[in-house]
Amino acid sequence: MGQDREEREGRDADVTRAGHEVARPGAAEPPAGTDPADLPEEFRQEVTTALKYERGLVVKASAALAIVILVVLIRMLFLG
């Protein structure tokens, strides 16, 4: 039974959220609360921490890839 208290027989899940604004392409202003200045400080810190962690992962992955390439090149040059 859906929000409108009607049974739906089909597979189409036509769901609406009450009180939830959706940004529409071409709209004049974004919905309230989406400006970065409106975000809580704790959320900003969490995002900053996550970005630092992901940058570290990129550095580690790049280093591992460089080592693999180096090993392959050395193997090709010296072992034929």
Buried (B, 14 or more C-beta within 10 A) or exposed (E): EEEEEEEEEEEEEEEEEEEEEEEEEEEEEEEEEEEEEEEEEEEEEEEEEEEEEEEEEEEEEEEEEEEEEEEEEEEEEEEE
